């Protein structure tokens, strides 16, 4: 194969790769939207009062500090005003930041509890 043919082949492959990466990003974006819509449909089937009754025990209050309430989340997911605006996008971003912070605290707590459980299981196994 001549150098010009190789260069053309490489250029074509680069172009095809770029297009496939662009298409992959588009497909992933749509998948995230479809997954989010499915999650919204499932959440809408949940009874809001039931979620409120689940509540948090006193032991979880510190962990849940500044976590969004069920009503805040419901109002954000199913707003009375269906039109989006820059303000609504900013509010959703702020809500997501609070959820992310809460998720981090819960994940850290889970990791800590898991480590404690593993240590306790190890000590119980050695004690047998």
C-alpha positions in Angstrom: 0.0 0.0 0.0 1.3 3.4 -1.0 1.8 6.2 1.5 -1.0 8.2 0.1 -3.4 5.3 0.3 -2.3 4.6 3.9 -2.8 8.3 4.8 -6.3 8.2 3.2 -7.2 5.0 5.0 -6.0 6.5 8.3 -7.9 9.7 7.7 -11.0 7.7 6.9 -10.6 5.6 10.0 -10.2 8.8 12.1 -13.3 10.2 10.6 -15.3 7.0 11.3 -13.9 6.8 14.8 -14.9 10.4 15.5 -18.4 9.8 14.1 -18.8 6.6 16.2 -17.6 8.5 19.4 -20.2 11.2 18.6 -22.9 8.6 18.1 -21.9 6.7 21.3 -22.2 10.0 23.2 -25.6 10.7 21.7 -26.9 7.2 22.5 -25.6 7.4 26.1 -27.3 10.8 26.5 -30.6 9.3 25.3 -30.2 6.3 27.5 -29.8 8.6 30.6 -32.9 10.5 29.6 -34.9 7.3 29.1 -33.7 5.9 32.4 -34.5 9.1 34.2 -38.0 9.1 32.6 -38.5 5.5 33.7 -37.4 6.3 37.2 -39.9 9.3 37.2 -42.7 7.0 36.2 -41.9 4.6 39.0 -41.6 7.4 41.5 -44.9 8.8 40.4 -46.5 5.5 41.2 -45.3 5.7 44.8 -47.6 7.2 47.3 -46.2 10.5 48.6 -47.8 10.0 52.0 -46.2 6.6 52.3 -42.8 8.1 51.6 -43.5 10.7 54.3 -44.5 8.1 56.8 -41.2 6.3 56.4 -39.5 9.3 58.1 -36.2 9.2 59.8 -35.4 7.9 63.2 -33.4 10.2 65.6 -30.3 8.2 64.8 -30.5 9.3 61.2 -31.2 13.0 61.7 -27.6 14.0 61.7 -26.9 12.0 58.6 -29.8 13.6 56.8 -29.0 17.1 57.8 -29.8 19.4 54.8 -31.0 16.4 52.8 -34.0 17.4 50.6 -37.4 16.5 52.0 -39.8 14.2 50.2 -42.0 17.2 49.4 -39.1 19.2 48.0 -38.1 16.3 45.8 -41.7 15.7 44.6 -42.2 19.4 43.8 -39.0 19.4 41.8 -39.8 16.3 39.9 -43.5 17.2 39.3 -43.6 21.0 39.3 -47.0 22.7 38.9 -45.3 24.9 36.2 -44.4 22.5 33.4 -42.2 25.0 31.5 -38.5 25.0 32.2 -36.5 28.2 32.7 -32.9 29.0 33.6 -34.1 29.5 37.2 -35.7 26.0 37.3 -32.6 24.5 35.9 -30.5 26.3 38.6 -32.9 25.1 41.3 -32.6 21.5 40.0 -28.8 21.8 40.0 -28.8 23.1 43.6 -31.2 20.3 44.6 -28.9 17.8 42.9 -25.9 19.2 44.8 -27.7 18.6 48.1 -28.7 15.1 47.0 -25.1 14.4 46.0 -23.8 15.6 49.4 -26.4 13.4 51.2 -25.5 10.5 48.9 -21.8 10.9 49.9 -22.7 10.9 53.6 -24.9 7.8 53.2 -22.2 6.0 51.2 -19.5 6.9 53.7 -21.8 5.7 56.5 -22.5 2.5 54.7 -18.7 1.9 54.2 -18.1 2.5 57.9 -20.8 0.2 59.0 -19.6 -2.5 56.6 -16.1 -2.2 57.9 -17.3 -2.5 61.4 -19.4 -5.5 60.5 -16.4 -7.2 58.8 -14.3 -6.6 61.9 -17.0 -8.0 64.2 -17.4 -11.0 62.0 -13.7 -11.6 62.0 -13.5 -11.3 65.8 -16.5 -13.6 66.2 -14.8 -16.2 63.8 -11.5 -16.0 65.7 -13.4 -16.4 69.0 -15.0 -19.7 68.0 
